[in-house]
């Protein structure tokens, strides 16, 4: 069992930890924190790492519990994120296998950040064919005794993770290998089954 925070298509260090368990329980009441992967992911682009952030109501400088955080829709972030993903991964070997269902994921206008993050986690679980049992924890006192796993890497230092997974990235010849990128980078490069096998090594 892995008990951790919800991330927006988290980094490989995050998914390597998740891949070690058969049950994943997400802490849905943890405080929101700026400069975290709770509403941000990093994809590989031709210019290097590209940060994509989900805007939230009230801004990033708040400590509101995650289950109360609302997504802001005053900017077309869903279309912008999807366009960035498509533009940068359209040449990846397995991109065409996943783009249609990914587009459907971004069509839903979720009110709360947690709802979108849980939907994205379920989408990743399905594409990886990982068959993790995903649960959302609230205030269950039993869960408070579980040793919560927190990814030590943040958007400002994610590449300092030990490079335990290496594969061919789309722009590696020009940017070099971007270590510890987001999970969709590995998925589009290797396909679901191989990506899961690499995470479990």
C-alpha positions as semicolon CSV with decimal commas, in nm:
position;residue;x (nm);y (nm);z (nm)
1;X;0,000;0,000;0,000
2;X;0,122;0,350;-0,089
3;X;-0,029;0,655;0,081
4;X;0,067;0,983;-0,085
5;X;-0,051;1,317;-0,223
6;X;-0,230;1,372;-0,553
7;X;-0,006;1,503;-0,832
8;X;-0,085;1,634;-1,180
9;X;0,074;1,366;-1,401
10;X;0,359;1,336;-1,154
11;X;0,726;1,272;-1,218
12;X;0,878;0,927;-1,257
13;X;1,013;0,934;-0,899
14;X;0,650;0,966;-0,783
15;X;0,527;0,680;-1,000
16;X;0,818;0,454;-0,912
17;X;0,702;0,478;-0,549
18;X;0,340;0,414;-0,647
19;X;0,437;0,117;-0,863
20;X;0,571;-0,067;-0,558
21;X;0,222;-0,110;-0,413
22;X;-0,098;-0,281;-0,523
23;X;-0,319;-0,024;-0,349
24;X;-0,269;0,352;-0,386
25;X;-0,443;0,580;-0,140
26;X;-0,435;0,952;-0,207
27;X;-0,450;1,208;0,072
28;X;-0,731;1,434;-0,048
29;X;-0,722;1,665;0,255
30;X;-0,354;1,764;0,251
31;X;-0,296;2,141;0,237
32;X;-0,247;2,288;-0,107
33;X;0,109;2,411;-0,152
34;X;0,262;2,634;-0,416
35;X;0,566;2,522;-0,613
36;X;0,454;2,161;-0,596
37;X;0,330;1,902;-0,844
38;X;-0,023;1,916;-0,701
39;X;-0,125;2,141;-0,988
40;X;0,186;2,137;-1,207
41;X;0,359;1,893;-1,439
42;X;0,676;1,909;-1,644
43;X;0,689;1,783;-2,001
44;X;0,988;1,759;-2,234
45;X;0,989;2,016;-2,514
46;X;1,231;2,122;-2,787
47;X;1,346;2,402;-2,555
48;X;1,388;2,175;-2,253
49;X;1,156;2,125;-1,955
50;X;0,818;2,296;-1,996
51;X;0,605;2,359;-1,686
52;X;0,226;2,336;-1,725
53;X;0,021;2,468;-1,431
54;X;-0,349;2,431;-1,354
55;X;-0,474;2,771;-1,227
56;X;-0,670;2,761;-0,902
57;X;-0,926;2,993;-0,750
58;X;-0,762;3,209;-0,483
59;X;-0,416;3,186;-0,634
60;X;-0,122;2,971;-0,533
61;X;-0,040;3,139;-0,200
62;X;-0,293;2,951;0,010
63;X;-0,295;2,658;0,250
64;X;-0,652;2,547;0,179
65;X;-0,713;2,169;0,205
66;X;-0,690;2,004;-0,135
67;X;-1,053;1,890;-0,135
68;X;-1,163;2,255;-0,119
69;X;-0,939;2,384;-0,400
70;X;-1,138;2,490;-0,706
71;X;-0,998;2,508;-1,058
72;X;-0,999;2,854;-1,219
73;X;-1,139;2,866;-1,573
74;X;-1,083;3,234;-1,653
75;X;-0,806;3,122;-1,888
76;X;-0,826;2,835;-2,143
77;X;-0,568;2,622;-1,962
78;X;-0,715;2,288;-2,073
79;X;-0,674;2,372;-2,440
80;X;-0,329;2,519;-2,380
81;X;-0,205;2,213;-2,191
82;X;-0,345;1,972;-2,446
83;X;-0,194;2,172;-2,733
84;X;0,147;2,174;-2,562
85;X;0,129;1,799;-2,505
86;X;0,025;1,728;-2,864
87;X;0,283;1,962;-3,019
88;X;0,569;1,815;-2,819
89;X;0,476;1,446;-2,828
90;X;0,314;1,398;-3,169
91;X;0,633;1,226;-3,289
92;X;0,660;0,996;-2,987
93;X;0,623;0,626;-3,077
94;X;0,309;0,558;-2,874
95;X;0,142;0,901;-2,876
96;X;-0,128;0,803;-3,127
97;X;-0,236;0,516;-2,901
98;X;-0,333;0,753;-2,622
99;X;-0,420;1,094;-2,768
100;X;-0,792;1,031;-2,820
101;X;-0,861;0,926;-2,463
102;X;-0,634;1,202;-2,334
103;X;-0,843;1,458;-2,522
104;X;-1,156;1,320;-2,356
105;X;-0,992;1,361;-2,015
106;X;-0,938;1,731;-2,080
107;X;-1,293;1,787;-2,202
108;X;-1,451;1,749;-1,859
109;X;-1,474;2,076;-1,668
110;X;-1,421;1,960;-1,311
111;X;-1,503;2,209;-1,038
112;X;-1,251;2,080;-0,785
113;X;-0,883;2,015;-0,846
114;X;-0,899;1,681;-0,664
115;X;-1,165;1,552;-0,903
116;X;-0,952;1,625;-1,207
117;X;-0,641;1,480;-1,043
118;X;-0,824;1,160;-0,951
119;X;-0,955;1,134;-1,307
120;X;-0,602;1,175;-1,442
121;X;-0,468;0,911;-1,200
122;X;-0,735;0,667;-1,315
123;X;-0,649;0,745;-1,677
124;X;-0,280;0,676;-1,615
125;X;-0,362;0,356;-1,428
126;X;-0,566;0,234;-1,725
127;X;-0,306;0,326;-1,988
128;X;-0,022;0,168;-1,791
129;X;-0,235;-0,143;-1,739
130;X;-0,103;-0,127;-1,385
131;X;-0,427;-0,237;-1,216
132;X;-0,354;-0,042;-0,899
133;X;-0,653;-0,012;-0,671
134;X;-0,692;0,365;-0,635
135;X;-0,868;0,512;-0,334
136;X;-0,916;0,866;-0,209
137;X;-0,859;0,910;0,162
138;X;-1,036;1,177;0,364
139;X;-1,012;1,179;0,744
140;X;-0,998;0,807;0,822
141;X;-0,801;0,786;1,147
142;X;-0,658;0,448;1,047
143;X;-0,485;0,610;0,752
144;X;-0,323;0,870;0,973
145;X;-0,106;0,590;1,114
146;X;0,025;0,494;0,773
147;X;0,370;0,622;0,688
148;X;0,286;0,875;0,419
149;X;0,524;0,885;0,123
150;X;0,609;1,235;0,003
151;X;0,810;1,284;-0,313
152;X;1,118;1,488;-0,210
153;X;1,146;1,644;-0,555
154;X;0,975;1,969;-0,653
155;X;0,935;2,160;-0,981
156;X;1,257;2,349;-0,908
157;X;1,476;2,042;-0,846
158;X;1,300;1,743;-1,004
159;X;1,593;1,659;-1,232
160;X;1,821;1,595;-0,933
161;X;1,650;1,258;-0,874
162;X;1,867;0,953;-0,927
163;X;1,845;0,868;-1,301
164;X;1,707;0,518;-1,257
165;X;1,502;0,517;-1,579
166;X;1,646;0,603;-1,921
167;X;1,467;0,582;-2,254
168;X;1,470;0,771;-2,584
169;X;1,292;1,106;-2,553
170;X;1,158;1,296;-2,855
171;X;1,402;1,588;-2,827
172;X;1,688;1,411;-2,654
173;X;1,927;1,472;-2,945
174;X;1,892;1,850;-2,901
175;X;1,815;1,899;-2,531
176;X;1,982;1,598;-2,377
177;X;1,791;1,356;-2,158
178;X;1,549;1,533;-1,922
179;X;1,565;1,320;-1,610
180;X;1,258;1,248;-1,398
181;X;1,010;1,400;-1,642
182;X;0,635;1,345;-1,608
183;X;0,472;1,005;-1,647
184;X;0,320;1,081;-1,987
185;X;0,671;1,133;-2,126
186;X;0,754;0,771;-2,043
187;X;0,410;0,646;-2,152
188;X;0,432;0,805;-2,497
189;X;0,789;0,684;-2,544
190;X;0,756;0,322;-2,430
191;X;0,387;0,228;-2,421
192;X;0,192;0,118;-2,116
193;X;0,320;-0,232;-2,041
194;X;0,688;-0,147;-2,092
195;X;0,655;0,176;-1,893
196;X;0,504;-0,013;-1,599
197;X;0,780;-0,275;-1,614
198;X;1,044;0,001;-1,605
199;X;0,877;0,171;-1,307
200;X;0,878;-0,155;-1,111
201;X;1,248;-0,227;-1,158
